[in-house]
Structures are given as C-alpha cells and as structure tokens.
Amino acid sequence: MDNDARDGLRQHYEAVLSRLEKGLGMAGRKREEVLLLAVSKFQPADAVAALAAMGQMDFGENYVQEGLEKRHELDNADLTLASKLRWHMIGHVQSRKASQTAGNFCLIHTLDSVKLASAMEKHLCQVDAVQKVLIEVNVGDEDQKTGLAREDLHALADHVQSSCPHLSLQGLMCIPPVYDAGEEARPYFALLRKLCEELRTYTGLALPELSMGMSGDFEWAIAEGATIVRVGTDIFGPRPHK
Ligand SMILES: *Cc1c(COP(=O)(O)O)cnc(C)c1O
C-alpha cells in the first residue's frame, strides 16, 4: 500500500470515527458501549495491516476461506501485530463449513439454523472449545435472504440452550432489507432490539450484543442500541471485485 492510499484510508477511517462519536453523542451513549468492526471482505491483507497500524483491532470477514487465508498472510507479514487482531465472522456459514468456522473467530454473527448449530456443536465438542455466537434474524421477512425467520427464534434458542453446551449465545444480528438508506433502516433496528429483549426474558440469558448498522446507517443503529456496528465501504472505500 503506497503513501497516498494510506493517507486516504486514514481520512476515511477518521471520518467514520467522528461519525461514530457524533452518533454516540446524539444517543447519549459512551464510546466503550459500541464496538466498531471494520469489514474487510475482498480487501487485501495490506489494507488490513495498514488499518491495524492506525489502531483498529476488530475486523469482520464474510467468507471463511478468504478470512483464514488473509489471516495467514498477516501472520507471515507481522506476527506481533497479527496476534492482536480480533476476527469476526459476519457472512452466511454453510453447515458443511461449520468445522472450519467454529472455534476460529472471536464471534460468529450469523448462526441461522438448528442444522448449523448442531454441526458447530459437534466440531466444538471434538476440539473442546466454546464459541460465542449471535443469531442472525431476517428482520425484513425477505424470501431470498439469509437469517432466521422471527417466528423460529425461540426454537433455535431452545436448541442451543438444551443441546449445544459449546455455543455461547450473546445476542442478535441483522441486515435490514434497505441498504444505504439512513433513517429508513431504523424501524428494523428497533425491531431487532425488541426481539432481543423478548429473547432475554424467554431464555434468562444476558444477551448483551446487538450487531446492526453498516456504512449508510450505523448512526441510526446506535440510536436503537447497537453494541457492534459493521462498517466496510466508508472505511476501505469501494470493494475491489473478486
Ligand atoms: C459487507 C457487509 C457489511 C459492510 O457493508 P458496508 O455497506 O460496506 O459498510 C456489514 N455487514 C455485513 C453482514 C456485510 O456483509
């Protein structure tokens, strides 16, 4: 990454950090209540390294293979820096990829079926590890979208609580049906918060995390209680094509 690219990245990153501060101020919330996740899908390892050198330690990846390869590259380039990074899985995980995914991320945001939970549990049991997870909810009731239907939320939580001792349920995640639409996404964030409150009562679990908000709408997610916002484009610029 050359100096111009690095300066551009720094400017983008600082603009996102100041939007974050402003959003927190408007919501009367503190900086430590919200984690900024830099979404690095399709971005090269050197862009991740450059952002990490600016102090960003939490990164989100959508594809298991790509994420693991990038981490390997970063380990080889600078193991000291790489060992400080925290990686999140934010993309859809197929059950046949469960064993590559479970145990390899600090948080998996996209648990969306009993089948996937069982596949992860089986692997985690073998390697004797506990994996923190969020359930992804299809808040727009969209046909083609990944994420669990709202009405199946209790059944999946029941399954995790009764049969998956190696999965630690931390909260909910959503991708609203409107993209880059600012305030229009807010009702979906409010819905996810409400679903999480209900699930807390139902399960008796603390469920502290709400992962919601992207480049075009994260201030509105913060206003509705997001604890993790996932920002790609506004930090890294447009994604290179794969
Ligand atoms: C790509 C992606 C993001 C980041 O989107 P931007 O609009 O680039 O900020 C956030 N969350 C998920 C699940 C994504 O796939």
PDBQT file of the ligand as one rigid body, heavy atoms in Angstrom, charges set to zero:
ROOT
HETATM    1  C1  LIG A 301     -20.415  -6.170   3.619  1.00  0.00    +0.000 C 
HETATM    2  C2  LIG A 301     -21.085  -6.185   4.914  1.00  0.00    +0.000 A 
HETATM    3  C3  LIG A 301     -21.055  -5.082   5.783  1.00  0.00    +0.000 A 
HETATM    4  C4  LIG A 301     -20.389  -3.762   5.433  1.00  0.00    +0.000 C 
HETATM    5  O1  LIG A 301     -21.156  -3.085   4.492  1.00  0.00    +0.000 OA
HETATM    6  P1  LIG A 301     -20.763  -1.593   4.022  1.00  0.00    +0.000 P 
HETATM    7  O2  LIG A 301     -22.013  -1.069   3.420  1.00  0.00    +0.000 OA
HETATM    8  O3  LIG A 301     -19.644  -1.758   3.060  1.00  0.00    +0.000 OA
HETATM    9  O4  LIG A 301     -20.350  -0.846   5.246  1.00  0.00    +0.000 OA
HETATM   10  C5  LIG A 301     -21.666  -5.212   7.017  1.00  0.00    +0.000 A 
HETATM   11  N1  LIG A 301     -22.292  -6.347   7.390  1.00  0.00    +0.000 NA
HETATM   12  C6  LIG A 301     -22.354  -7.418   6.582  1.00  0.00    +0.000 A 
HETATM   13  C7  LIG A 301     -23.049  -8.636   7.047  1.00  0.00    +0.000 C 
HETATM   14  C8  LIG A 301     -21.773  -7.371   5.322  1.00  0.00    +0.000 A 
HETATM   15  O5  LIG A 301     -21.862  -8.434   4.524  1.00  0.00    +0.000 OA
ENDROOT
TORSDOF 0
